[in-house]
Amino acid sequence: MTTTVEGIRDILRQEIAERYEPGDMLPNERELAARFGVSRNTVRETMIHLEAFRLIEKTRRGARVRKADFDMMFAEITQFLDTSPRTFSDVLNFRRISETGAAPLMVCHVTDEILLRIREANRAIGRALTAAEAAEADYRFHMGLVEASGNSVLIHMYEVLAAPLRYYLEVGKSQKLNTDTAQTQHARIIDALAARDADALVAAMGAHFQHSGDVLADWLSKREGASVSLWPVQHARQSEHIAAP
């Protein structure tokens, strides 16, 4: 059941997003109390909530709207991540969709410095002595791709999700053959990115994520004792095609 404070907070959160710019002042406590028909203590508690969400900051003049804090917003996502097959699938497909979708941005904005870091991360995967070290290098490789896109929201999301992403990446690093294959596919991705060839980059990334999906699906199927699918949209389309007259 929503409390009065939560109800007012949600209204103000929406208004801040839609009507206010960073630096704008909110109405004072007296005005807000009169508007919502509540006490000033209720308004003060609401302001504490908004400040905790880093949407406002208190000043001598009153509550001032802050610049959006994406780290705070995305950090809330991590509490829903677990080790279920559905979450493994969702994380992989999130990466597949976001990275492949950002490929046109990557070829436009990639720099020689980023390419150098991506190449070094790929070499580090082969030098890694443990699956955890390989996963860390793999994360740096994909983080480099995201940075090449120049999209600040996507970059912030990958930074905030760093710990769970490393965990999920570690699954595929338990066998050397899979790691070697990933390195080879990474090299093709680097070549396409260095050539600023968006079509070749999308194709190389698609092959890499298909391999990652196959490895993860095999691992999950053995763990769960049942077949696990990691790209259900594709299977659903195939089923529809077969069923069509």
Residue pairs with C-beta under 8 A, 6 or more apart in sequence:
2 10
4 38
4 42
5 42
5 45
5 46
5 49
6 49
8 32
8 36
8 38
8 42
8 43
8 46
9 46
9 49
9 50
12 26
12 46
12 50
13 50
13 53
13 55
16 26
16 50
16 55
16 56
16 65
20 26
20 65
21 65
22 65
22 66
22 67
22 68
23 64
23 65
24 64
24 65
25 61
25 62
25 63
25 64
25 65
26 32
26 56
26 62
26 63
26 64
26 65
27 35
28 62
29 40
29 43
29 44
29 47
29 62
30 40
32 43
32 46
33 39
33 40
33 42
33 43
36 42
36 43
47 56
47 58
47 63
50 56
50 63
51 57
51 58
51 63
53 72
54 66
54 69
54 72
55 65
55 66
56 63
56 64
56 65
56 66
57 63
57 64
57 66
58 64
70 152
70 153
70 156
70 157
70 160
71 156
71 159
71 160
74 156
74 157
74 160
74 161
75 160
77 160
77 161
78 160
78 161
78 163
78 164
80 87
81 87
81 91
81 164
85 220
85 224
85 228
88 168
88 171
88 216
88 220
88 230
89 216
89 228
89 229
89 230
89 232
91 164
91 165
91 168
92 168
92 209
92 212
92 213
92 216
92 230
93 230
93 231
95 142
95 165
95 209
96 205
96 209
96 213
96 231
98 146
98 154
98 157
99 142
99 145
99 146
99 205
99 209
100 202
100 205
100 206
100 209
102 145
102 146
102 149
102 151
102 154
103 198
103 201
103 202
103 205
104 198
105 148
105 149
105 150
105 151
106 145
106 148
106 149
106 193
106 201
107 193
107 196
107 197
107 198
107 201
108 150
108 196
109 148
109 149
109 150
110 148
110 193
110 194
110 196
111 148
114 144
114 147
114 148
115 148
115 190
115 193
115 194
117 140
117 144
118 141
118 144
118 145
118 148
118 190
118 193
119 190
121 137
121 138
121 140
121 141
121 144
122 137
122 141
122 183
122 186
122 187
122 190
124 133
124 137
124 140
125 134
125 137
125 138
125 141
125 173
125 179
125 182
125 183
125 186
126 179
126 180
126 183
128 134
128 136
128 137
128 173
128 179
131 170
131 173
131 174
132 166
132 170
132 173
134 170
134 173
134 179
135 166
135 167
135 169
135 170
135 173
136 166
138 169
138 173
138 182
139 162
139 165
139 166
139 169
141 186
142 158
142 165
143 158
143 159
143 162
145 189
145 193
146 154
146 155
146 158
147 155
148 193
149 155
158 165
168 216
171 215
171 216
171 219
172 178
172 179
172 182
172 212
172 215
172 216
172 219
173 179
174 219
178 211
178 215
181 211
182 208
182 211
182 212
185 204
185 207
185 208
185 211
186 208
188 204
188 207
188 208
189 201
189 204
189 205
189 208
191 200
191 204
192 200
192 201
192 203
192 204
193 201
213 230
213 231
216 230
217 227
217 228
217 229
217 230
220 228
220 230
221 227
221 228
229 235
